Amino acid sequence: MVAHGLGEELHAKDPEDIYLAGLLHDIGILVNGILLLEDFRGVLEEAVKSKLPLEQVEHLGFTHAETGRILAELWRLPIELAEVLEHHSDALQQKTPSDATLLVHAADLACLKLGLGYGYEPELGEAGELPRIWETLVPRFPTARAFNEESALRLLTHLASAAEGLAEHKFTPVVTTGSHHAHEMHPVKPGR
């Protein structure tokens, strides 16, 4: 959702492809978590303890990004999408990053920085600072130059907040009281 919003704001090509890439970029986490339950639990615990990004502590012989690419290939998804899944964590290392890869990478970093990640805030260094994240978009997207630092940060924060709001709305448990009419259903707010 954040990558898609960035794509629309910056007039990127194929916003629907960017939306799908944003939704699927971390699918390798789900696959590794299911297939390698204990090993991947150890990876997650190490990431939380060390406050390092997940890909820096994935000592399984492969990363969730590589698992995502393999899954995309098995599902016969377009090669462009498979490449986004593989390079979303290291877009600037990709030989020729696509618009989708750059946007998903920027959205992923912004979400991690703003607390929408894996349940902890990894230390991302200078690359994870919101102004630096925006700077990575400027060479590819000329419309990004029209944003000053304040407006760019406001956009990133707004998109991340919208994604968080949607997640809370969709994934908040609902209990019914009395009859089973929809107007009598009340969301249960998770304890914070």
C-alpha positions in Angstrom: 0.0 0.0 0.0 2.9 2.4 0.8 4.8 1.5 -2.3 1.6 1.9 -4.4 0.9 5.3 -2.9 4.5 6.4 -3.6 4.1 5.1 -7.2 0.9 7.0 -7.7 2.4 10.2 -6.2 5.5 10.0 -8.2 3.8 8.9 -11.5 5.5 5.5 -11.8 4.5 3.1 -14.5 2.2 0.2 -13.6 0.9 1.2 -10.2 -1.1 -2.1 -9.9 2.2 -4.1 -10.4 3.8 -2.0 -7.7 0.8 -2.7 -5.4 1.2 -6.4 -5.9 4.9 -6.3 -5.4 4.4 -4.4 -2.1 1.9 -7.0 -0.9 4.1 -9.9 -1.8 7.6 -8.5 -1.1 8.0 -10.4 2.3 6.1 -13.6 1.4 9.4 -15.4 1.9 9.1 -14.7 5.6 5.8 -16.5 5.7 7.2 -19.5 3.7 10.4 -19.7 5.7 8.4 -19.4 9.0 6.1 -22.3 8.0 8.7 -24.6 6.4 11.6 -23.9 8.8 9.6 -23.1 12.0 12.4 -23.6 14.6 15.3 -22.3 12.5 13.4 -19.2 11.4 12.2 -18.5 14.9 15.8 -18.4 15.9 16.5 -15.9 13.0 13.6 -13.7 14.2 14.8 -13.9 17.8 18.3 -12.9 16.8 17.0 -10.0 14.7 15.0 -8.6 17.6 17.8 -9.1 20.1 20.5 -7.5 17.8 18.1 -4.9 16.3 19.5 -5.8 12.9 17.4 -6.0 9.7 16.2 -9.5 9.1 18.2 -10.1 6.0 21.4 -9.5 8.0 20.7 -12.3 10.4 19.2 -14.9 8.1 21.9 -17.6 8.4 19.9 -20.3 6.7 21.9 -20.4 3.5 19.3 -18.2 1.9 17.2 -15.2 2.7 13.4 -14.6 2.8 14.0 -12.5 -0.3 15.5 -15.5 -2.2 12.6 -17.7 -1.0 10.2 -15.1 -2.3 11.8 -15.1 -5.7 11.7 -18.9 -5.9 8.1 -18.9 -4.9 7.3 -16.3 -7.6 9.1 -18.5 -10.2 7.1 -21.6 -9.0 3.9 -19.6 -9.4 5.1 -18.4 -12.8 4.7 -14.8 -11.8 6.3 -12.2 -14.1 10.1 -12.1 -13.9 9.9 -8.4 -13.0 7.9 -9.2 -9.9 10.2 -12.1 -9.0 13.1 -9.6 -9.1 11.3 -7.2 -6.8 10.8 -10.0 -4.3 14.5 -10.9 -4.5 15.9 -7.4 -4.3 13.4 -5.4 -2.2 16.0 -5.3 0.7 18.9 -4.3 -1.5 17.4 -2.4 -4.5 20.5 -0.2 -4.9 22.6 -3.3 -5.3 20.5 -4.7 -8.2 22.1 -4.2 -11.6 19.2 -2.2 -13.0 16.5 -1.7 -10.3 13.0 -1.3 -11.7 10.6 1.4 -10.6 8.7 -1.3 -8.5 11.9 -2.5 -6.8 12.9 1.1 -5.9 9.5 1.9 -4.6 9.0 -1.3 -2.6 12.5 -0.8 -1.1 11.8 2.8 -0.1 8.4 1.8 1.3 9.9 -1.1 3.2 12.5 1.1 4.8 10.0 3.8 5.6 7.7 1.4 7.2 10.5 -0.2 9.3 11.6 3.3 10.3 8.1 4.3 11.3 7.5 1.1 13.3 5.5 -1.0 10.8 7.7 -3.9 10.5 8.4 -7.2 12.2 7.5 -6.1 15.7 10.8 -4.3 16.4 12.6 -1.3 14.9 15.8 -2.4 13.4 18.8 -0.1 13.4 19.0 0.9 9.7 21.7 3.5 10.0 21.8 6.4 7.6 20.1 4.5 4.9 17.0 4.2 7.1 16.6 7.9 7.7 13.5 9.2 6.0 15.3 12.0 4.1 17.8 9.5 2.8 15.0 7.1 1.7 13.5 9.9 -0.3 16.8 10.8 -1.9 17.0 7.3 -3.4 13.9 8.0 -5.4 14.9 11.4 -6.8 17.2 10.1 -9.6 14.5 7.8 -11.1 11.3 9.8 -10.4 11.6 13.5 -11.6 8.4 14.4 -9.7 10.2 13.6 -6.4 12.3 16.7 -6.9 9.1 18.8 -6.4 9.0 17.7 -2.8 10.9 19.5 -0.1 12.1 17.5 2.8 9.1 18.4 5.0 6.6 17.4 2.3 8.4 14.2 1.5 8.4 13.2 5.1 4.8 14.1 5.5 3.9 11.9 2.5 5.9 8.9 3.8 4.4 9.3 7.2 0.9 9.7 5.8 1.2 6.6 3.6 2.6 4.5 6.5 -0.2 5.7 8.8 -2.8 4.8 6.3 -1.3 1.3 5.9 -1.3 0.9 9.7 -4.9 2.1 10.0 -5.9 -0.4 7.3 -4.0 -3.2 9.1 -5.6 -2.4 12.4 -9.1 -2.2 10.8 -8.7 -5.5 9.0 -6.9 -7.5 11.7 -8.5 -6.3 14.8 -10.6 -9.1 16.4 -14.3 -8.4 16.5 -16.7 -9.7 19.1 -20.5 -9.6 19.0 -22.8 -8.6 21.7 -26.4 -9.5 21.9 -27.7 -10.5 18.5 -25.5 -11.1 15.5 -26.4 -7.9 13.7 -23.4 -6.1 12.1 -24.3 -2.8 13.8 -23.8 -4.5 17.2 -20.2 -5.8 16.5 -17.5 -3.9 18.3 -13.8 -4.1 17.5 -11.5 -5.2 20.3 -8.5 -3.0 20.6 -5.3 -4.9 21.3 -3.5 -3.9 24.5 -0.6 -1.6 24.0 
